[in-house]
Amino acid sequence: NEPSSQDNDTRIKFLGMLRNGELDEREIELEVAVNASMDIMTPPGMEEMGQQLRQMFSNLGSGKSQKRKLTIKAARPLLIEEEAGKLVNEDDVRTAAIEACEQHGIVFIDEIDKVAKRGEAGSSGGDVSREGVQRDLLPLVEGSNVSTKYGTVKTDHILFIASGAFHLAKPSDLIPELQGRFPIRVELTALTKADFVRILTEPKAALIKQYEALLQTEGVALTFASDAVDRLAEIAAQVNERQENIGARRLHTVLERLLDVLSY
């Protein structure tokens, strides 16, 4: 039998109440699937086997369900997750993700200068360990198969970008094999006073805004005038020129020294 117009009106009314949250505290009985998930710890290099074991144990409980009494508010995410699971094929998603990683992946290695050889006296032991790290990185950059918990990823076509300060070391201090895998070198210019001013004022969570909010919790009203910001930027730039150039991190040092008494 087709539903009458009165039934349709009632259904529309309840649908509106459901969407407005008016029925969130109403308790219902729901049949939900039993999730037989299990955490399995696997040693390095055997992540794929661990994934297969997890999938095998989860399949043992597939098709089973149990009845639970829940509020509509608590049942909604369970229903969304269950219905979304019916629309998604996990194997296809995993395969697509691995393919995207292999063909369009970008790996950014920061502070590569920390593993370069140093020409300092008595640093031979440290140089050995640094060279070991470089040789561990080499097969990844050259192209190899890496086992992950989602499957094997080939790094042949992944773009690797490395960066470093290179104040105490030079790019030529890296082992030749690794240097050859980074053929394009770009030298960035040092931050200027104008750059420091922008860093202090433009970001949503700029450093001076953080300090203002932090001291406000202690009942201290702190504001920075524009000429004060200029002076802070000028000091940071000057110190970077005279001492080690640590970039924008110099602003942390300057502000900590300036607000030492107020903060503590």
Backbone bond lengths (Angstrom), bond angles and torsions (degrees), N, CA, C in turn:
res aa  C-N    CA-C-N  psi(-1)  N-CA   C-N-CA  omega(-1)  CA-C   N-CA-C  phi
1 N - - - 1.453 - - 1.534 109.72 -
2 E 1.326 114.26 137.80 1.463 118.45 177.92 1.522 109.22 -75.85
3 P 1.350 117.21 141.41 1.462 119.61 179.03 1.509 111.19 -65.13
4 S 1.346 114.84 141.36 1.459 120.09 -179.54 1.521 109.75 -74.75
5 S 1.313 116.25 168.58 1.464 120.75 179.20 1.520 110.83 -63.97
6 Q 1.350 116.80 -31.02 1.464 120.09 177.74 1.527 110.94 -66.69
7 D 1.366 114.99 -40.03 1.471 118.45 177.02 1.522 110.98 -63.57
8 N 1.329 116.61 -40.02 1.466 120.33 178.90 1.520 111.00 -64.05
9 D 1.328 116.26 -40.64 1.463 120.05 179.04 1.530 110.69 -63.27
10 T 1.341 115.35 -42.12 1.467 119.52 179.34 1.526 111.02 -64.37
11 R 1.328 115.02 -42.01 1.465 119.45 179.36 1.533 110.54 -62.87
12 I 1.318 117.23 -43.80 1.471 121.23 179.21 1.526 110.64 -63.36
13 K 1.347 115.84 -38.09 1.460 120.05 179.98 1.528 110.79 -64.36
14 F 1.360 115.44 -46.56 1.463 119.28 179.97 1.535 111.21 -67.54
15 L 1.338 116.68 -33.55 1.457 119.93 177.58 1.527 110.76 -63.41
16 G 1.318 116.21 -40.87 1.458 120.00 177.23 1.522 111.82 -64.93
17 M 1.335 116.09 -41.44 1.461 119.55 177.82 1.528 111.32 -64.25
18 L 1.348 115.85 -37.82 1.463 120.19 -179.97 1.525 110.69 -65.74
19 R 1.314 116.81 -43.78 1.465 120.67 -178.92 1.523 111.69 -69.44
20 N 1.311 116.90 -29.17 1.472 120.25 179.68 1.520 112.98 -84.05
21 G 1.343 116.45 -2.80 1.457 119.46 177.95 1.518 114.23 82.70
22 E 1.318 118.12 10.47 1.456 120.86 -177.79 1.530 112.14 -73.61
23 L 1.338 117.07 -17.29 1.463 120.78 -178.93 1.527 112.23 -107.89
24 D 1.325 117.33 11.46 1.472 120.72 -173.65 1.518 113.19 -59.18
25 E 1.323 117.79 -34.29 1.465 120.60 -176.46 1.515 112.73 -90.88
26 R 1.333 117.66 0.31 1.469 121.70 177.92 1.528 108.91 -72.56
27 E 1.331 117.51 132.64 1.465 121.25 -177.24 1.517 110.04 -92.06
28 I 1.347 115.22 136.13 1.461 121.34 178.97 1.523 108.74 -131.45
29 E 1.325 115.31 161.92 1.463 120.56 174.99 1.520 107.85 -103.14
30 L 1.347 115.45 125.23 1.459 120.67 -172.34 1.520 109.40 -126.35
31 E 1.322 116.03 140.91 1.450 121.06 176.11 1.522 108.01 -98.43
32 V 1.325 115.63 113.53 1.468 120.31 -176.18 1.521 109.70 -116.38
33 A 1.333 115.07 152.61 1.462 120.73 179.78 1.519 110.11 -72.71
34 V 1.316 116.16 144.75 1.460 121.90 177.78 1.520 108.29 -83.62
35 N 1.315 115.91 124.89 1.462 120.80 179.75 1.521 109.42 -97.64
36 A 1.326 115.78 113.30 1.472 120.33 -178.36 1.516 111.15 -98.34
37 S 1.337 116.30 44.84 1.459 120.00 -178.13 1.531 110.13 -71.84
38 M 1.330 115.56 149.70 1.459 120.85 -178.07 1.524 108.68 -146.18
39 D 1.330 116.39 132.31 1.461 120.56 176.89 1.521 109.40 -82.73
40 I 1.320 115.75 125.47 1.459 121.27 -179.57 1.514 108.40 -122.69
41 M 1.322 116.66 120.55 1.458 121.31 178.35 1.527 108.93 -86.08
42 T 1.339 115.65 127.05 1.455 120.37 179.55 1.518 109.57 -122.51
43 P 1.319 117.86 147.77 1.474 120.53 178.47 1.520 110.69 -70.11
44 P 1.344 118.14 160.35 1.465 120.91 179.11 1.529 111.75 -56.13
45 G 1.328 113.75 137.74 1.466 118.99 -179.55 1.509 113.74 92.51
46 M 1.360 117.62 -8.10 1.469 120.54 -178.78 1.528 111.00 -122.02
47 E 1.345 115.77 28.70 1.461 120.02 -178.15 1.526 112.09 -64.06
48 E 1.348 115.18 -36.99 1.464 119.12 -178.70 1.528 110.81 -63.52
49 M 1.328 116.92 -39.30 1.463 120.35 177.90 1.528 110.42 -64.77
50 G 1.334 116.81 -39.42 1.453 120.44 177.71 1.517 112.00 -62.61
51 Q 1.351 116.32 -38.82 1.457 120.69 177.47 1.527 110.79 -63.99
52 Q 1.321 116.37 -40.65 1.459 119.95 179.46 1.528 111.39 -66.09
53 L 1.343 116.34 -39.23 1.464 119.64 178.22 1.526 111.05 -65.55
54 R 1.347 116.26 -41.55 1.470 119.21 178.01 1.521 110.96 -61.35
55 Q 1.347 115.72 -41.61 1.453 119.48 -179.78 1.527 110.82 -66.14
56 M 1.337 116.22 -37.56 1.465 120.13 179.96 1.526 111.13 -64.27
57 F 1.357 116.57 -44.27 1.454 119.87 179.74 1.529 111.62 -68.82
58 S 1.326 116.47 -33.53 1.458 118.41 179.07 1.520 111.00 -69.54
59 N 1.347 116.78 -31.89 1.467 120.08 178.52 1.521 111.97 -69.04
60 L 1.350 117.16 -22.90 1.463 119.70 179.22 1.517 111.59 -62.92
61 G 1.339 115.22 -31.00 1.460 117.83 -178.34 1.512 113.73 -100.85
62 S 1.343 117.25 5.46 1.458 119.71 -178.63 1.524 110.47 -67.81
63 G 1.308 116.14 143.15 1.458 121.58 -179.87 1.510 113.98 88.83
64 K 1.329 118.36 -14.44 1.450 121.02 178.86 1.526 109.66 -88.32
65 S 1.300 115.23 148.63 1.468 120.19 179.54 1.523 109.14 -145.02
66 Q 1.312 114.61 163.29 1.462 120.13 178.01 1.521 108.85 -143.46
67 K 1.313 115.47 154.34 1.461 120.40 -179.49 1.524 109.57 -92.25
68 R 1.314 115.46 134.93 1.459 121.04 179.48 1.514 109.09 -135.38
69 K 1.326 115.21 145.14 1.465 120.46 175.41 1.526 108.22 -97.15
70 L 1.323 115.14 119.95 1.458 121.29 -176.82 1.512 110.09 -137.86
71 T 1.319 114.99 158.33 1.460 118.82 170.47 1.521 107.83 -75.73
72 I 1.299 116.10 158.48 1.470 120.14 -179.96 1.526 110.14 -60.87
73 K 1.324 116.64 -36.40 1.463 120.21 179.66 1.522 111.15 -63.32
74 A 1.344 117.74 -40.01 1.461 121.15 179.66 1.516 111.72 -76.70
75 A 1.326 117.10 -28.94 1.462 120.37 -177.43 1.526 112.43 -78.45
76 R 1.331 116.99 -25.77 1.464 119.75 -175.54 1.534 113.04 -57.79
77 P 1.358 120.17 -50.38 1.474 118.08 179.65 1.522 113.76 -63.69
78 L 1.355 117.07 -31.01 1.459 119.89 177.49 1.521 111.10 -66.36
79 L 1.329 116.02 -42.19 1.460 119.86 178.92 1.524 111.52 -67.10
80 I 1.340 116.18 -39.92 1.471 119.95 178.94 1.520 110.36 -62.98
81 E 1.343 115.84 -44.27 1.470 120.15 -179.54 1.526 111.14 -64.35
82 E 1.328 116.30 -40.63 1.461 120.04 -178.43 1.518 111.55 -67.60
83 E 1.342 116.48 -43.16 1.458 120.08 -179.79 1.528 111.13 -70.67
84 A 1.332 116.97 -35.76 1.468 119.82 177.55 1.520 110.76 -66.26
85 G 1.349 116.38 -36.57 1.456 120.03 177.88 1.515 112.65 -62.33
86 K 1.323 117.49 -30.94 1.469 121.04 178.17 1.523 111.51 -70.50
87 L 1.330 116.55 -26.50 1.465 120.42 -176.98 1.525 112.96 -89.05
88 V 1.341 116.93 -16.14 1.467 120.77 -173.95 1.521 109.91 -112.17
89 N 1.310 114.66 131.30 1.464 121.19 173.23 1.526 107.38 -97.28
90 E 1.332 116.09 110.88 1.466 119.92 -174.53 1.526 112.11 -61.66
91 D 1.322 117.55 -36.57 1.469 120.09 -179.99 1.524 110.56 -64.24
92 D 1.339 116.70 -40.90 1.470 119.78 179.31 1.523 110.70 -66.61
93 V 1.339 116.52 -40.54 1.467 120.33 179.19 1.522 110.66 -63.92
94 R 1.338 116.49 -43.15 1.458 120.97 179.98 1.530 110.94 -63.86
95 T 1.337 116.45 -42.99 1.463 120.42 179.52 1.522 111.26 -64.50
96 A 1.344 116.16 -42.42 1.469 119.89 179.67 1.524 111.32 -65.87
97 A 1.344 116.66 -38.12 1.464 120.33 -179.91 1.528 110.98 -66.69
98 I 1.325 117.25 -42.20 1.468 120.78 178.75 1.528 110.19 -64.46
99 E 1.334 116.71 -41.77 1.468 120.08 179.47 1.530 111.13 -64.39
100 A 1.340 116.41 -41.72 1.464 119.73 178.67 1.520 110.88 -64.05
101 C 1.342 116.26 -39.03 1.463 121.06 178.44 1.527 110.82 -63.93
102 E 1.326 116.30 -43.79 1.463 120.67 -177.14 1.527 112.41 -69.09
103 Q 1.332 116.86 -36.54 1.467 119.84 -174.59 1.523 113.71 -93.77
104 H 1.333 117.67 -27.52 1.472 119.97 -174.38 1.529 112.73 -128.74
105 G 1.329 117.85 10.04 1.453 120.67 -175.94 1.527 112.72 -71.94
106 I 1.323 115.78 147.29 1.465 122.99 176.30 1.520 107.83 -130.12
107 V 1.323 116.61 126.38 1.468 122.47 177.65 1.525 107.65 -113.53
108 F 1.337 116.28 122.11 1.467 121.44 -180.00 1.530 108.37 -106.91
109 I 1.330 115.33 118.15 1.466 121.59 -179.97 1.521 107.84 -103.85
110 D 1.321 116.97 108.81 1.464 120.88 -178.50 1.531 109.75 -91.46
111 E 1.316 114.95 155.38 1.477 123.17 176.37 1.523 111.81 57.08
112 I 1.327 116.04 43.89 1.457 120.38 178.13 1.527 110.42 -66.14
113 D 1.338 116.79 -21.54 1.470 119.82 179.68 1.526 111.86 -64.82
114 K 1.342 117.09 -21.75 1.468 119.79 -178.20 1.521 112.47 -69.34
115 V 1.341 117.56 -17.22 1.464 119.68 179.56 1.520 111.48 -106.04
116 A 1.344 117.50 7.32 1.465 120.40 176.91 1.523 109.87 -81.36
117 K 1.322 117.00 156.06 1.457 121.31 178.53 1.522 109.91 -66.85
118 R 1.309 115.88 144.22 1.465 121.57 176.59 1.530 108.52 -108.82
119 G 1.301 115.57 142.64 1.451 119.44 178.78 1.510 112.84 -89.35
120 E 1.341 117.01 29.17 1.458 121.05 -176.64 1.523 110.51 -89.61
121 A 1.335 115.36 149.13 1.464 119.78 178.28 1.517 110.38 -68.96
122 G 1.329 116.12 138.31 1.459 120.49 177.93 1.501 114.74 76.63
123 S 1.346 118.04 14.37 1.465 120.15 -177.97 1.521 111.94 -105.94
124 S 1.350 116.88 19.72 1.461 119.92 -176.70 1.526 111.65 -63.47
125 G 1.341 116.08 -38.41 1.465 118.89 179.08 1.508 112.12 -64.44
126 G 1.333 115.82 -42.05 1.458 119.91 177.56 1.508 111.95 -65.86
127 D 1.349 116.69 -36.32 1.459 120.06 179.21 1.520 111.30 -63.59
128 V 1.328 116.68 -36.00 1.465 119.92 179.05 1.527 110.48 -63.52
129 S 1.326 116.49 -45.28 1.466 119.46 -179.47 1.529 110.95 -68.03
130 R 1.341 117.10 -36.76 1.463 119.45 178.60 1.528 110.73 -65.56
131 E 1.339 115.51 -41.83 1.467 118.47 178.38 1.528 110.68 -64.69
132 G 1.325 117.05 -32.79 1.461 120.09 177.06 1.518 111.83 -63.11
133 V 1.337 116.39 -40.08 1.466 120.02 177.78 1.528 110.19 -64.24
134 Q 1.337 116.01 -41.66 1.467 119.45 179.43 1.529 110.78 -61.68
135 R 1.322 116.63 -41.43 1.472 119.39 -178.82 1.526 111.38 -70.71
136 D 1.326 116.73 -25.21 1.469 119.51 173.71 1.525 110.88 -72.04
137 L 1.332 116.10 -34.53 1.469 120.39 179.44 1.531 111.82 -73.89
138 L 1.325 116.09 -29.70 1.459 120.92 -171.99 1.530 114.14 -54.94
139 P 1.339 120.17 -50.90 1.475 118.67 -179.36 1.527 112.83 -62.68
140 L 1.324 118.00 -31.31 1.458 119.99 178.28 1.525 110.54 -65.56
141 V 1.344 115.82 -44.13 1.456 120.37 -178.11 1.526 111.01 -72.04
142 E 1.331 116.78 -37.46 1.461 120.51 -179.61 1.524 111.67 -68.73
143 G 1.314 116.36 -32.70 1.456 121.09 -177.51 1.512 110.96 122.82
144 S 1.309 115.80 115.33 1.468 120.30 -179.65 1.524 108.52 -155.02
145 N 1.316 115.85 175.58 1.463 122.04 176.90 1.518 108.91 -98.61
146 V 1.315 116.35 122.53 1.459 121.91 -178.83 1.523 108.92 -111.32
147 S 1.315 116.54 125.03 1.463 120.89 179.24 1.518 110.08 -83.82
148 T 1.306 116.76 126.08 1.464 122.78 175.87 1.521 108.36 -124.55
149 K 1.312 115.92 171.74 1.465 118.85 -179.38 1.525 111.85 -70.73
150 Y 1.346 117.19 -9.79 1.465 120.56 178.17 1.523 112.21 -102.69
151 G 1.321 116.88 -3.77 1.452 120.72 -179.06 1.520 110.81 133.17
152 T 1.327 115.79 -178.56 1.457 121.35 -178.67 1.521 110.46 -85.12
153 V 1.331 115.75 131.75 1.464 121.94 -179.89 1.523 108.67 -114.33
154 K 1.330 116.57 127.82 1.464 121.68 175.81 1.532 108.58 -90.91
155 T 1.329 116.03 130.01 1.474 120.34 -176.14 1.527 112.83 -97.24
156 D 1.337 117.83 10.57 1.469 120.91 -175.61 1.522 112.75 -57.12
157 H 1.335 117.75 -39.12 1.467 121.02 -173.91 1.538 112.61 -110.61
158 I 1.311 117.20 12.24 1.467 120.64 176.94 1.525 109.06 -80.93
159 L 1.326 116.42 137.06 1.463 121.43 179.74 1.525 109.76 -85.08
160 F 1.317 116.42 124.67 1.460 122.42 178.47 1.530 108.91 -108.02
161 I 1.326 115.47 128.53 1.466 122.23 177.51 1.518 107.52 -123.77
162 A 1.321 116.87 129.33 1.466 121.55 179.70 1.523 109.05 -119.97
163 S 1.331 115.74 145.64 1.464 120.20 178.90 1.515 109.53 -139.33
164 G 1.313 115.88 155.48 1.458 120.63 178.27 1.517 110.38 -168.49
165 A 1.337 115.09 162.15 1.463 120.30 -178.66 1.526 111.03 -78.97
166 F 1.331 118.32 -40.34 1.457 124.42 177.73 1.527 112.48 55.22
167 H 1.347 115.59 48.06 1.462 120.13 172.38 1.520 110.56 -88.48
168 L 1.332 115.92 -42.38 1.462 120.67 -179.65 1.518 111.90 -95.80
169 A 1.298 117.79 -9.50 1.458 122.26 179.61 1.527 108.53 -139.89
170 K 1.329 115.99 168.48 1.458 122.19 179.95 1.526 108.26 -122.60
171 P 1.337 117.64 157.13 1.472 118.95 176.15 1.525 112.69 -55.58
172 S 1.335 116.64 -29.40 1.465 119.98 179.74 1.526 112.06 -70.69
173 D 1.345 117.59 -10.98 1.467 120.71 177.62 1.527 111.95 -80.16
174 L 1.321 117.26 -9.87 1.458 120.37 173.66 1.525 108.90 -74.84
175 I 1.322 117.00 157.45 1.462 119.15 -179.65 1.537 108.66 -64.24
176 P 1.334 118.57 144.65 1.476 121.31 -175.01 1.523 113.69 -55.48
177 E 1.346 117.08 -36.91 1.466 119.54 -178.49 1.528 111.12 -62.36
178 L 1.335 116.48 -39.70 1.460 120.13 -179.60 1.528 110.82 -73.79
179 Q 1.337 116.32 -37.43 1.469 119.49 176.37 1.526 110.90 -58.39
180 G 1.330 116.04 -40.58 1.457 120.10 -178.18 1.511 113.63 -65.41
181 R 1.339 116.66 -21.44 1.466 120.33 179.95 1.528 112.12 -86.99
182 F 1.330 117.23 -4.59 1.465 121.81 175.05 1.532 108.16 -124.00
183 P 1.346 116.82 73.18 1.470 120.17 -171.89 1.531 113.99 -71.85
184 I 1.312 117.95 -25.68 1.467 120.82 -176.88 1.522 108.96 -99.00
185 R 1.333 116.18 122.72 1.464 120.86 179.89 1.525 109.40 -118.22
186 V 1.301 115.54 134.76 1.457 122.06 179.54 1.521 108.36 -128.01
187 E 1.322 116.72 128.53 1.456 121.12 178.55 1.530 108.92 -102.48
188 L 1.309 116.08 122.59 1.460 120.79 -179.62 1.527 109.88 -87.59
189 T 1.325 115.82 144.32 1.461 120.17 178.37 1.525 110.11 -75.10
190 A 1.319 115.99 152.44 1.467 120.32 179.59 1.525 110.47 -68.81
191 L 1.325 115.96 151.91 1.458 121.14 178.28 1.527 109.95 -67.27
192 T 1.318 115.20 137.02 1.458 120.97 179.54 1.525 110.13 -100.54
193 K 1.328 115.49 176.98 1.463 120.32 177.73 1.523 110.77 -58.98
194 A 1.329 116.58 -41.54 1.475 120.06 179.86 1.524 111.12 -62.68
195 D 1.327 116.43 -37.59 1.467 119.91 177.69 1.527 110.79 -64.19
196 F 1.327 116.74 -41.94 1.468 120.33 179.74 1.528 111.10 -64.19
197 V 1.339 116.55 -38.44 1.471 119.92 177.89 1.524 109.74 -60.97
198 R 1.319 117.23 -43.75 1.469 120.73 179.37 1.520 111.21 -64.66
199 I 1.333 116.48 -40.28 1.466 120.42 179.58 1.527 110.74 -64.00
200 L 1.332 116.74 -34.94 1.469 121.00 -178.65 1.521 113.29 -77.49
201 T 1.320 118.24 -21.57 1.466 119.96 -170.90 1.525 114.86 -118.61
202 E 1.334 118.47 -34.29 1.462 119.67 -169.45 1.532 115.54 -82.04
203 P 1.329 120.36 -41.54 1.481 118.63 -177.26 1.525 112.43 -61.39
204 K 1.320 114.47 151.93 1.472 119.65 178.71 1.520 111.15 -62.18
205 A 1.316 116.46 -36.55 1.468 121.01 178.51 1.531 109.27 -110.93
206 A 1.332 116.52 49.43 1.461 121.02 -179.69 1.523 110.34 -59.98
207 L 1.318 115.59 156.14 1.459 121.14 -173.34 1.521 112.39 -60.75
208 I 1.330 117.50 -42.82 1.472 119.01 -178.91 1.532 110.56 -68.36
209 K 1.337 117.27 -31.49 1.466 119.67 176.74 1.522 110.45 -68.67
210 Q 1.317 116.70 -34.84 1.463 119.92 177.07 1.522 111.13 -64.99
211 Y 1.329 116.58 -43.61 1.465 119.91 179.54 1.527 111.02 -66.80
212 E 1.322 117.23 -38.02 1.467 120.00 177.50 1.524 110.82 -61.67
213 A 1.338 116.42 -44.37 1.463 120.69 179.51 1.526 111.42 -68.06
214 L 1.339 116.47 -38.59 1.459 120.71 -178.87 1.532 111.11 -64.25
215 L 1.314 116.90 -45.65 1.465 119.83 -178.07 1.528 111.51 -75.27
216 Q 1.325 115.81 -23.15 1.471 118.70 177.33 1.524 110.83 -65.02
217 T 1.336 116.82 -31.20 1.465 119.65 177.28 1.523 111.60 -65.54
218 E 1.339 116.94 -21.50 1.466 121.45 177.75 1.521 112.04 -97.71
219 G 1.341 115.77 9.71 1.469 119.78 178.76 1.516 114.14 80.44
220 V 1.336 117.66 17.68 1.465 121.74 179.99 1.519 108.63 -106.34
221 A 1.330 117.23 122.04 1.465 122.30 178.19 1.527 108.48 -90.07
222 L 1.308 116.15 108.79 1.463 121.79 -176.41 1.525 109.43 -115.60
223 T 1.331 116.16 129.36 1.464 121.25 175.17 1.530 108.83 -133.66
224 F 1.321 115.68 150.13 1.456 121.73 179.44 1.525 108.70 -113.85
225 A 1.339 116.68 119.26 1.466 121.09 175.70 1.533 109.01 -72.04
226 S 1.319 116.55 158.91 1.466 120.60 -177.23 1.528 111.98 -61.97
227 D 1.359 116.56 -38.66 1.461 118.02 179.05 1.532 111.23 -69.58
228 A 1.339 117.57 -28.31 1.465 120.98 175.98 1.526 110.46 -68.27
229 V 1.339 116.33 -40.16 1.464 120.54 177.05 1.525 110.15 -62.96
230 D 1.351 116.45 -41.58 1.464 120.49 177.69 1.525 111.24 -60.54
231 R 1.332 115.57 -41.42 1.457 119.69 -178.54 1.525 111.33 -67.88
232 L 1.342 116.94 -39.84 1.467 120.62 176.98 1.529 110.93 -61.64
233 A 1.330 115.96 -42.86 1.461 120.26 179.16 1.524 110.88 -65.21
234 E 1.324 116.31 -38.87 1.471 120.37 179.73 1.533 110.91 -65.20
235 I 1.344 116.67 -43.32 1.470 120.48 179.40 1.524 110.61 -63.31
236 A 1.328 116.94 -44.04 1.468 120.47 -179.77 1.521 110.98 -60.77
237 A 1.323 117.27 -42.47 1.462 121.06 179.61 1.528 111.09 -65.55
238 Q 1.333 116.67 -41.26 1.466 120.55 -179.20 1.529 111.68 -66.04
239 V 1.323 116.47 -43.43 1.470 119.87 -179.57 1.522 110.60 -64.94
240 N 1.325 117.14 -39.00 1.462 120.05 177.52 1.524 111.47 -63.20
241 E 1.322 116.92 -34.12 1.465 120.35 179.04 1.525 111.64 -70.74
242 R 1.343 116.61 -40.04 1.464 120.96 -175.96 1.523 112.41 -80.39
243 Q 1.338 116.41 -35.98 1.457 120.42 -177.03 1.524 109.43 -113.44
244 E 1.324 116.18 -158.11 1.465 119.75 178.29 1.520 110.19 -66.86
245 N 1.312 116.76 132.76 1.465 121.30 -178.77 1.526 108.89 -83.22
246 I 1.318 115.88 101.25 1.468 120.28 -178.88 1.526 111.30 -103.14
247 G 1.326 116.44 13.37 1.457 120.36 174.47 1.516 113.16 70.41
248 A 1.341 115.17 -142.25 1.460 120.60 -175.38 1.522 113.01 -68.54
249 R 1.336 117.09 -16.63 1.469 119.08 178.49 1.522 111.86 -64.70
250 R 1.331 115.75 -17.51 1.458 119.19 177.58 1.525 110.82 -63.01
251 L 1.313 118.15 -29.05 1.471 121.08 -179.89 1.527 110.83 -62.87
252 H 1.324 117.61 -36.48 1.464 120.74 177.14 1.527 110.10 -59.70
253 T 1.343 115.92 -45.79 1.464 120.53 -178.52 1.526 111.00 -63.08
254 V 1.326 116.38 -44.67 1.469 120.50 -177.59 1.523 110.76 -64.74
255 L 1.325 116.54 -45.32 1.471 119.85 -178.24 1.530 111.31 -69.28
256 E 1.321 117.92 -37.33 1.463 119.82 177.22 1.521 110.87 -62.27
257 R 1.328 116.08 -41.79 1.466 119.91 179.00 1.531 110.58 -66.68
258 L 1.342 116.75 -38.73 1.459 121.05 -178.12 1.527 111.65 -68.35
259 L 1.337 116.60 -42.13 1.466 121.17 -173.24 1.525 112.58 -101.48
260 D 1.305 116.90 18.08 1.463 121.62 -177.36 1.524 111.71 -56.46
261 V 1.332 116.42 -46.99 1.468 120.59 -177.12 1.526 110.55 -68.65
262 L 1.325 117.21 -43.23 1.466 120.36 -178.84 1.526 111.61 -65.93
263 S 1.330 116.19 -38.41 1.469 120.12 -175.48 1.516 112.04 -73.36
264 Y 1.335 117.57 -34.97 1.461 119.69 -173.28 1.516 112.57 -121.03
